[in-house]
Amino acid sequence: MRPARKKLASYLLTFFVIISLNFALARLMPGNPFLHLSGEGGEIFESMSSDQVAYYQAYYGLDKPLLTQYTDYLRGLVQGDLGFSYYYKTPVLGLVLRRALWSFFLTFFALVLSFALGILLGSYSAWHRGDGRDRVLYLIMTLTSEIPPFLLGMALLLVFAARWQVFPLAGAMAPFTGSLPLGEKILDILHHAALPIMTLTLVRLGGVYILVRNALIGVLSQDYIRTAQAKGLKERRIRYRHGLRNALLPIFTRLTLQVATMMGSTILVENVFAYPGLGSLMQSAVQVRDYPLLQGIFLILALGVMGANFLADQAYKKLDPRVKG
């Protein structure tokens, strides 16, 4: 089998495992979704009679055998139907996609900023390895990377939003901004997203910094770097063209791994800032046991991570011609 076909087969197998787990995990949760229809925040309201619960289970097909429910689920996926939300009374696909835009917005900007700053600081630290600047920067980045996202987000929220009132406390945009000019609307969205993006950037910055620093230190010890220095080339050219360029491959590999962890951090941070992304939607879906909504959220997240990995594979081939398939 050709490498490209093997890669495609692995993606298809991974996707099949994901959708199967996606179906099973929601149903392994304790509780009944129709005991939660009237409550949020984890409260259970048993206001329905047993006949009403049986009616809703039959209406949504939850009284069928699991195998029948699974085949119905697969049939719906093939048709592009992710189901109907029990709680929100709306098709899952549209609801999840609207919320996913906010989550991917935070994730994208946090990834770009964490990698840009991580590369700059890691390069600076590698070039000054061993001195006081390197030790202080290494200590700060190591401590920052160990702080849980929700804890760092709460600290930034208390300082910059509650105390200093520099940024909003919650939400993605101010009320009644729909009629504002486009420029003002964009500024308002960025203003509300600043603290979540700052939190995600700081959480992931330390890992990128350490990776760049270690990779670049290894590259700088190579003979061709000493040869370039002996030729009298400018330090900037040696640092970025000969050093950082050859350290890009392990850095790029880390980028693909960061997508999944960043999405997980985004979900946690969104709940801290009451940001209307997939994180807050997932929280409410778990509380009310909304199976189709949970399945839709997990599926969109999985597709986002798989899509990012696929694009990274293609880009990796361009960066390293030795990679085939």
N, C-alpha and C positions, 0 to 999 in steps of 0.2 A: 504493500500500500504506500502511495506517495505521501511525503510529509504533509502536504496541504490537505489531503483526504483524512489523514490521521488527526490533524488539528480540528477539522470540521467534525469528525466523529466524536472527538473528545468534548467539543462544545455542545453537540446534540445530546450526548450522554449526561453531561453536567446539567443541561437545561431540564432533561427528563427527571433527574434526581431532585432538582430544585422544586419543580411543580408537584412532584409526588410528596415531598416533605411539606411543601406549602399547604397541600390539602390535609395532610395528617395532623400537623402541629396545631392548627386551629381547633380541630375536633378533640384533641387531647386535653384542652383547657377545661378545668372544672367549671360547672355552672351551665345554665340554660339561657340562650339569648333572649327568650321571650319572658323571662323573669326580670329582665333588665330594661325592657322597653320604656319604662316610665322613670328610670333613674339614671343619674350620672354620678361621678365621683366615687364609684364603687358600691353605692347603696343598692340593695336588692329589694324591689317592690313586688311582692307576690299578690298583686291586685287582680291577676287573671285567674280564672277558674281552670280546672284541668281540661275542660272541654275547649276553652279558648286556646290554651297552649297546644292541644292536639290539633286544633284547626290550623294554627299558624305553622306548626311543624309539617303538616300535610301540604299547606299552601306553598311553602318554600322547599319542599322535597326532603326535609330532614327525617321523615319517617321511613324513607326507603333504606334498603341495605347499603352499607358503606361502599360496596363495589359498584352498585348502581349510581350512587352519588358521585363516585370517582369518575365513572365513564361520562356522566352528564357534565361534570366539571371539565374534562378533556374536550368534550364536544363543544362546549361553550368557548374554550380557549381557541380552538381551531376557527371558530366563527368570529373571533374578536370580541366575545361577550364575557366580561369578568363577573357578571352577576349583578344583583340588585341589593343595595345596602338595606339591611333590616331596620337600622336606626334612622338614617338620613332620608330614607325613602327616595333614592335617586340612583341611577346607574353608577356602578363602582368606577368604571373606566374614566368617565368625565371628572368625577370627584377627585380621584387619585391624581390624574394628570394636572389638574389645576393646582393642587397642593404641591405636586412634585416640582413644578416650576420654581417655587420659592426655595425648596430644599436644594435643588441643583444650582440655583443662583448663589446660595451661601457656600456650597461645597466648591464650586468653580473658583470663586474669588479667593477663598481661603487656601485652596491648593496653589494657585498662582502666587499669592503673596508669601506663603510659607516656603515655597521652593525658591522664589527670587531672593528673599532675605536669607534663607538657609545657605544658598550658594554663595552669596556675598560674604556673609559672616564666616562660613566655613572656610572659604578661600583666604580671608584675612587672617583667621586663626592659624591655618596651616602654614602660611608664610611667616608668621611670627610665633611658631610653635616653641614652647619652652619658656617664653618670657612671661612677665606679669600680665600683659594684655590677654595672652592666650589662656592662662589659668583662670583669670576672672571670668572671661567670656565662656569658657568651658563649664565652669561651676554654675553660672546663671542659666545656661541652656539646659544643663542636666537637671537642675531643680525644676525648671519650668515644664520640662517634658514629663515629669512625674506627677504633676498636679492633675487630678481628674477634671474632665471638661466641665461638668456641672458645677464643681466647686470654684473653679477659676471664673466661670461665667457669673456665679452669684457674687463673687468678690468685685468683679468689674461693674456689675449692676448696682451694687450698693454704693460704690465710690463714684462712678461717672454718671449714673442716672439718678439714684436716690439722694445722694449727698450734694454733688456738684451740679446736677441737673444739666449736664452737657448733652446727654443723649436721652431719647425716650425710654420709658420703663418697659414697654411691651408693644407688640404688634409689628406689622410690616409697613404700615403707612398711617398717617393721621386721618381722622374722620373727615369726610366731605372733601377729599382731595381729587375726586373723579373729575370735577369741573375745572381744575387748575390747568395752566399751560403745561405742555409736555416737559419742558425743562425743569419747572418747579416740582412736578410730580417725580421726576427721576431723582432730584436732590432729596426729596422727602423720603423716598424708598432707600436711598443710600444712607441717609441719616439714621433711619430705623435699623438698617442692617449692619451699621458700623460695629456695635458691640458684639453681636454674634460672630461676625467675621473676624474681629480682633481676637475673640476667645478661641475660635478654631485655629487661627493662624498661630497663636502662641503655643497651643497644645501640640501642634505638629512641627513647629519650627525647630525644637531641640533635636528631634530625630533626624531631620534633614541636615541640620548643621553638623551633627556628629558624623553622619555618613560622608558628607562632603569633605570634612576635615580629615578623616582617616583615609579616604580614598586618595585625596590630593597629597597627603604626606607620603603615601606609598609611591605615587607617581613622581614626586619631586626627588626621590632618591634614585631614580633611574639614570642610566648613563647619558641618555640623549638630553636630559635637562642640564646636566653638568657641561655637556658639549655646547649647548646653547648659551650657557652663562660664560663659558670660555671664549665664545665668539664675540662677546660684548653686546648681545642683543638686549633690547630694552626689557626692564623687569615686567612691565605690563604685558608685553608680547609673550614672554616666557610663561607668565602666570596663567594667562587666559588661552592663548593659542596652543601652546605646547603642553601645559599642565592640565588645566581644567578640561580641555577638549578630550584628552585621553582618559579622564576620570568620569566622563559622562555616562558610560554604560552602566556601572553599578548604581549611579544616581538615578538613571532612567528606570532601572529595574525597581528601585524603591518607589518611584512614582506610581507604578502600576499597583503595588501593594498598598499604597496610601489611599487609593480611591475607596476601597472597602472600609478601612478603618475611619476615614474621614466621614463617610456616610453614617457610620455608627455614632460618631461624635456629634454630627449634625443633629441627629434625632434627639440626643440628650440635651444639647444646647438649646434647641427650639423650645423644649418644655420649660427651660429656665426663663427664657425671654418671651414666652407666650407667642412665639412666631408661628404664623399659620402655614407651616409646612407639613411634611409627612410625619414628623415626630409628634406633634400635638394631635394629628388625626389618628395616629396609631394608638396613642394613649386612650383616646375616647373609644376607639374600636375595641381595645382590650377590655375596658370597663364594662361595655355593654355586650361583649361576646359576639360582635358582628363578624361572622365567619367570612362572608364574601369580601367585606372591606379589608379585613386582615390579609386575606389571600391576595387581593389586588395590590396592597401596599408592598408586601414581601416580593411579589412578582416584579413590580416596577423597579424596586431596589436591586433585585438580582439581575434584571436585564441591564440596568445602568452600570453595574459593576462588570458584567460580562462584556458589554459594549466597550467600556473603557479598556479592558484587557485586550480585546480584539484590536482596537486601534493602536494600543501600545505594541502589540506583536508586529503589526505592519510597520510602525515607525522604527522599531528595533532593527528590522531588516535593512532599513535605509541607513541607520547609524552604523551598523556592523555588517558589511557585505559577506562576512563569513557565515552568517546565519542563513540557512536555506529552508525553503518550504513555507 
